[in-house]
Structures are given as structure tokens and as C-alpha cells.
């Protein structure tokens, strides 16, 4: 499935260049309407990131996210600032389809085990973000020494099956995804769902990833710049999502 993304910052839909808040572009002043436009075009799923929340370590854009959940038919996954069980419970009780944990996967892996046991592996996703095959945390502001593969292996052992993988040097650049990294992780973890994010520039990139065995692909800036249209996304989306 091709999944559009909305990144929220100060109540607006924005895009960052390589995760840099100093290189920020406003996409839409009304992200709720943007999400409604997605739904009206036939989009089924939405990837939301609370950028303010990722920096603060707690949810910030709750009202907007809840409005999107309540006013559209979209299945919404949300990441950014989810660092404890109470926050996860809050989101999953308000109609959010699934949550994405990033920093917490490294800093509090027991939390993942608890949430997987409580909600099942379909509703808890781990975001694996970084560059040079090393994972970044805290809204990409800090760099760890943990490799993508090592993190996925550790989280897979705890029951996680869904992983959103982002090469931060590609994100927001329209320079093409890191196909080699994604394909390598996809082959290394055949029983996990490796979800591509970052760098998608056009339909050819999506087709290349699909041929590489990546079924789920998140699209952000290419959609905002009209390099890819909503009609193209709905036409290419695989109706079967999650797992291989």
C-alpha cells in the first residue's frame, strides 16, 4: 500500500529537508482538510508525525490528530512523542489505528513488549530512522551507535513485526530512496514488514521498491510537490498490506 504522510509542526502540515527544522516548508495550513482531501481521493491509510511531540517527548498536536481521526475514514498511524504506556493507551483509545515508536524502542524496550502483549503486533510499529546505517533518536536530533539491523533484530525478538525504515539523508530530498538498505533489511528479516520512508521522488521509485519486495511505502514531499498524484497512489496501492 502507498501511504501518504502528513508531518505536523505548530498546527501546520510541513516537510523538513533531511529532518532539519531550519529547512522547513509549510505544505498546508489546514492539515485536517488535507487529510479529508486524501480520504475523498480514495486513500485508505495515513501516516502522521507529530514533529513537535518528537522534540518534546510528549504529544503536542492531539487536537488536530483527533480531528483527522474523527472526520475521515482513514486508518491513521501516529508517531512522535510516544514514550510511555499511558500515551500509547491514549492514542489507541481515541481511534488511531496504530502507533509508531522511535526513541522508546531504544530507551525503553520493555515498553514495546508490554504494548505488543496488550495490543498485538499489528498496532505497534517501530520507526527505524538514521543515517550511515546508524539509528537516530529524539526527533533525529541525537545519533546512536546502534545499527538498523541490530535494532530490528532486538525488536523482532520482542514481538515487533512492523518497521518503518527511514534514511534521514534521503528524507525530504526527492533524491530517491535508499533501495539497497531497504532491500537488504527486507531479505534479512523475511518475516517482518519493512516499510519504506524517505526520498521517494516519483512513481518510478515506488515501482522500483515494489520490485525489490517492499510492499508498503510512505510518500510525503513528492505528493506535496505534485511529483506524484493521489490518483497515481490509489492506482498503485496494493490492497494487501502488512507482512509478507
N, C-alpha and C positions, 0 to 999 in steps of 0.2 A: 504494500500500500504506500502511496505517496502522501506524506503528511505535511501540510503547511504549518509554518511556525509563526508565532507572534511573541516577540520579546517586549516585556513591559518595563518601562522606566519612567518614573514620575507621571504615572497615569496615561502615558502615551505608548503607542506601538513604535518601536525603534529597531534599528540594526546597528551593530557595532562592527568595526573592522578589526579582525583578529582579537576580539574580546576587549578592545581598548575603549574605555569610556570617554577618552578625549577625542576619539574619532567616531562620533555618534551621528546617525542620520535619523530624523523623525520620518516615519513611514505613514502614520495615520494618527490624527489627534483623537480619534474615536475608535479604540480597539474593539469595543462591543459591536459597533456597526460593521467593522472589518470582519469580525467572526461571523456575523449574520450573513454578510455577502458570501463568505466561504460556504456556509451551510446552504444558502439558496442556489449556489452553483453546483450542488451535489457532493460537496466534500463531506466525508463521514467522520474524520478524526482531526484533532487539533493539538499541536504541541505548544504549550505555553511556558514561558520562562519569566519568573519574577526576578528581574535583574536587581532591583532594589533589595529584595529579600536575600538574594545570593550574597550581596555585600554585607547586609545587616545581620545575617544569620537567623532571620525570622521572617515570616510572611509580611509583606507590605501592601501589595495590591489586591487584597482579598475582595474588596467590593467589586472591582472590575471583573475579576475571575469568576466570582459567584454570579454576576450578571450574565456573563457569557454562558455559564452552565445552565442558568435558568431560562434564558431567552432563545437558545438554539438547541438543535437536536444533536450537536456534535459530541462525540466522545472525546473528552478533554483529559490530557495528561499534563501535569504541572510539576515543574521543578524550580528550585531556587529558595533557599532558606528553610528547607525541611531538615531539621537537625535533631528532632526528638519525637517520641511516640505520640505525644499529645497533638503536635502539629499534624502528623500523618493522620491521626484519627479525625481531626477537624476537617481536613480536606476530603477524606474518603467518605465522610458522613454528609457532605454537602453536595454530592452528586458528581464529583470528579471521578473519572473512570480509573485513573491510576496515577501514582506519584513517582517522581524521579528523584532519587537521592544521589548526591555527588560527594561532597566533603564528608558526610556522615558515614559513607561506605568505608572510608579510611579511618576516620577518627572514632567511630563507634560501631564497629561491625556487628556487635551483639544486637544492636537496634535492628539491623537487617534481618537477623534470624528471628527476632520477635515478630516483626511485621510480616515476614513470609509465612510464619506459622499462623498468624492471625488472619491474614487476608488472601494468602495464596500467591504463587509466583506470577500470575497474570496481572496483578495490580501493583506490584512493586518493581520498579525499573532502576537500574544503576546507570548513572551517567559517567562515562569514562572519557575525560577531557584532558588534553595536554599537547605537548609538542616534543619532537625528538624521542618519541616512544616513552615519555615520562609523564605521569599524571599530574595535573594541576588541580588546586583546591581553592576554596573560599572565593568563588566567583572568578576563578582563573588568576587571582592575584598572587597566589603562592604556588611554588613549584616543589613537588615531592621528588623522591628518588625511586619511586615505585613504577615499574613498567606497566604498560597497558595489559599485557598478557598475565603478569603476576597478579594484578588486581582482579581481573576477570576470573582467573583460576580460584582465587581465595573466595570471591563472592559466589561463584558457581558451587563451591563446596558447601556454602551456607544456604543453598536452595534457589539462588537468583538465576533466572533464565533469560531475562530481557536486558540488553545492554545497548545504550545509545553511545556510539563512539564518535568523538569529535576531535579532529586535528585542529588545534586552535590557530595554527599558522594559515589554515585554509578558510576559517570561518569568516564570512562576510566579504571575501575577496573576489568571488566569481572566477577563481582560478582553476576550478576543477577539484574533485575530492581526492583524498589520498587512497586511491584504489588498492595499491599494494598492501597498505596496512590493513584495510578492511577485509580484503580477500584472505590475507594471512590469518587474521583472527577468526574469520569465518571457517577456515579449514581447521584451525587449531581447536575450535570449540564447536563441533558439528551439532551438538545437542542444545546449543544456546541460539538465541536470536540476536544477531549482530545488526543493529540499526545504524544506518549511515547518516551523518550530520556534518555539515561544513563544506563549503567550496562548490556546491552544486551550481553550475552556471547555465545549463541548458538541458534540453531533452536528451541529447546525446550522452551526457554524463549519467543520467538516470538509466538509460538503456545499457550503458557500459557496466554500471553497478548491478543491474538485474542479471546480466550475462555472467557476472562474477559470482552470482549466487546470493546477492544481497536483496532480500525481499521488501524490506521496509526502509524508506528513505525520507528524511526530513528536508524540506525545502523552505528557505527563508528569503534571502536577498534576491535571488533570481526571480521569485514571484513578485517581489516589491518593485523590481525594475522592469517587469513585464518580459524578461527573457524567457520565462515560462508562464503560460496562462493557466487559469483554473480549469478551462476546458481540456487542456492537454493533460493536466494532472488526473482529472476524473477518467479520462480515456485510458491512461496508462496504469492506473492504480490496480493492484492485484487485490481481488476481493478476499483472498485468504491471507490473513496477517497473523504473525506471532508463531515462532517456531519453524522448524524445517522438517 
